[in-house]
Amino acid sequence: MSYNAHVTAIVDDGARIGDGTRIWHWTHVCKDAEIGRNCTLGQNVFVAGGVIIGDNCKIQNNVSIYEGVVLEDDVFCGPSMVFTNVYNPRSAISRKHEFRPTRIRRGATLGANCTIICGNDIGSYAFIAAGAVVTSDVLDYALMAGVPARHAGWMSEHGERLDLPLSGEGAALCEATGIGYRLANGVVTRSEIPKP
């Protein structure tokens, strides 16, 4: 076995788990779930069958990841954050055929106790603030906060807030790394910024 699972964890036959992944107390990984290399799944995590988790993802305590969710590489899921898989659930009505896919793109951070409503894509390196409720697609590098979540700024790949306007055009450096970012046509990209 190339991954490490705590004695209380349940890993169903047929789950695929990459080298170096650590699975902690009372976590359940279902058959047909796919987890990449060097991931960490904290206590009391549930991973449904059909879920795909990329490399180097960190899933904190008390997170349930339902069928239809895809986490690309380097995604961080904060403690007790929530995914949904049905948009309008009712206990008396089976809607398993209505699951909506949700993709969390590379490097995104989902803060503690946030909620991601199913059917929405979270862009690369986006940052969802603690407690936010995401009800629509999120742009790459966007900082989202509130209920419902609203665009509040831009974040670098390093997780530092960028001094960019919400719209229009602009350029900024990540203070932690010196990497440049440019905003144009509502899209942020990494960019070389001339030194003053």
C-alpha positions as a printed Julia matrix, in Angstrom:
196×3 Matrix{Float64}:
   0.0    0.0     0.0
   1.56   3.29   -1.13
  -0.8    5.53    0.87
  -1.36   5.76    4.62
  -4.82   5.3     6.15
  -5.59   5.52    9.86
  -6.99   2.33   11.4
 -10.42   3.96   11.8
 -10.61   5.02    8.13
 -12.72   3.01    5.67
 -11.36   2.65    2.14
 -13.7    0.58   -0.03
 -12.34  -1.93   -2.52
 -12.15  -0.27   -5.92
 -11.08   3.16   -4.65
  -7.93   4.4    -6.41
  -5.52   6.33   -4.18
  -2.16   7.81   -5.21
   1.24   7.46   -3.58
   1.92   9.51   -0.47
  -1.72  10.31    0.29
  -2.71  10.34    3.98
  -6.23   9.49    5.16
  -7.05  10.32    8.77
  -9.53   9.27   11.48
 -13.09   8.18   10.58
 -12.79   9.08    6.92
 -14.69   7.05    4.31
 -13.52   6.73    0.7
 -16.06   4.91   -1.48
 -15.59   2.49   -4.36
 -14.72   4.2    -7.68
 -13.42   7.37   -6.0
 -10.11   8.53   -7.48
  -7.61  10.4    -5.28
  -4.25  11.63   -6.55
  -0.78  11.67   -5.03
   0.3   13.45   -1.85
  -3.2   14.43   -0.73
  -4.32  14.84    2.87
  -7.85  13.94    3.95
  -8.55  15.09    7.51
 -10.87  13.59   10.09
 -14.45  12.64    9.21
 -14.13  13.26    5.46
 -16.5   11.47    3.05
 -15.54  10.89   -0.59
 -18.33   9.43   -2.75
 -17.87   7.06   -5.65
 -17.09   8.83   -8.91
 -15.38  11.77   -7.22
 -12.05  12.77   -8.76
  -9.42  14.48   -6.59
  -6.14  15.6    -8.16
  -2.63  15.63   -6.72
  -1.59  17.57   -3.6
  -5.12  18.43   -2.46
  -5.81  19.17    1.2
  -9.27  18.32    2.52
  -9.74  19.52    6.08
 -12.0   17.93    8.75
 -15.73  17.31    8.26
 -15.97  17.74    4.48
 -18.23  15.58    2.31
 -17.39  15.4    -1.41
 -20.32  14.09   -3.43
 -20.63  12.42   -6.82
 -20.11  14.94   -9.6
 -17.39  16.95   -7.83
 -13.95  17.19   -9.42
 -11.02  18.79   -7.57
  -8.06  19.57   -9.8
  -4.48  19.61   -8.43
  -3.54  21.73   -5.39
  -7.09  22.48   -4.18
  -7.6   23.38   -0.49
 -10.96  22.59    1.15
 -11.3   24.28    4.55
 -12.91  22.68    7.59
 -16.64  21.94    7.35
 -17.03  23.51    3.9
 -20.01  22.14    1.96
 -20.59  20.81   -1.54
 -24.12  20.17   -2.81
 -25.08  17.87   -5.69
 -28.8   18.62   -6.18
 -30.01  22.18   -6.72
 -33.49  21.84   -5.23
 -33.56  18.82   -2.88
 -36.71  17.43   -1.29
 -36.65  14.45    1.04
 -39.7   12.83   -0.55
 -38.47  13.21   -4.15
 -35.52  11.26   -5.55
 -33.35  13.52   -7.7
 -30.23  11.34   -8.1
 -30.61  11.69  -11.87
 -30.36  15.5   -11.45
 -26.88  15.69   -9.9
 -25.06  18.74  -11.26
 -21.3   18.52  -11.83
 -19.01  20.92   -9.96
 -15.38  21.53  -10.92
 -12.85  23.2    -8.65
  -9.89  24.23  -10.79
  -6.21  24.05   -9.97
  -4.96  25.86   -6.89
  -8.33  27.15   -5.66
  -8.98  27.69   -1.94
 -12.41  26.99   -0.42
 -12.54  28.6     3.03
 -13.94  27.12    6.23
 -17.73  26.72    6.29
 -18.22  28.03    2.76
 -20.86  26.41    0.53
 -20.44  25.63   -3.17
 -23.83  25.22   -4.84
 -23.69  22.43   -7.41
 -23.3   23.11  -11.12
 -20.76  25.92  -10.7
 -17.1   26.0   -11.7
 -14.54  27.62   -9.4
 -11.67  29.13  -11.4
  -7.98  28.41  -11.0
  -6.43  30.02   -7.9
  -9.78  31.52   -6.9
 -10.19  32.19   -3.18
 -13.58  31.6    -1.55
 -13.76  33.34    1.83
 -14.86  31.52    4.97
 -18.65  31.27    5.2
 -19.31  32.45    1.64
 -22.09  30.84   -0.42
 -21.15  30.47   -4.08
 -24.18  30.48   -6.41
 -22.49  31.06   -9.8
 -19.25  30.39  -11.67
 -16.12  32.04  -10.26
 -13.33  33.57  -12.37
  -9.67  32.56  -12.15
  -7.88  34.43   -9.31
 -11.16  35.93   -8.01
 -11.7   36.58   -4.3
 -15.32  35.87   -3.37
 -16.96  36.73   -0.04
 -20.44  37.02    1.48
 -23.87  35.43    1.22
 -24.43  35.13   -1.63
 -20.76  35.36   -2.59
 -19.77  38.51   -4.44
 -16.57  39.41   -6.22
 -14.44  41.27   -3.65
 -10.99  41.36   -5.27
  -8.23  39.28   -6.83
  -5.7   36.86   -5.33
  -2.28  35.69   -6.48
  -1.3   32.05   -6.89
   0.57  32.45   -3.59
  -2.64  33.46   -1.8
  -1.89  37.18   -1.45
  -4.43  39.88   -2.28
  -3.56  41.78   -5.46
  -3.91  45.55   -5.82
  -6.14  45.36   -8.9
  -9.52  46.99   -9.62
 -12.56  44.7    -9.81
 -13.0   45.6   -13.48
 -11.27  47.55  -16.23
  -7.52  47.19  -16.6
  -4.57  47.11  -14.25
  -1.35  45.44  -13.24
   0.01  44.36   -9.87
   2.82  42.4    -8.27
   2.34  39.69   -5.68
   4.24  41.13   -2.72
   5.28  37.67   -1.49
   6.75  36.4    -4.77
   7.28  39.4    -7.08
   5.23  37.67   -9.79
   3.23  40.04  -11.96
  -0.48  39.86  -12.77
  -2.48  41.81  -15.32
  -6.23  42.5   -15.52
  -7.67  43.05  -19.0
 -11.19  42.45  -20.34
 -12.29  41.07  -16.97
  -9.61  38.38  -16.93
  -6.52  38.17  -14.69
  -3.4   36.44  -16.02
   0.2   36.12  -14.91
   2.25  38.69  -16.74
   5.67  40.25  -16.83
   5.44  43.73  -15.34
   8.29  46.12  -16.08
  10.27  47.14  -13.02
  10.03  50.9   -12.27
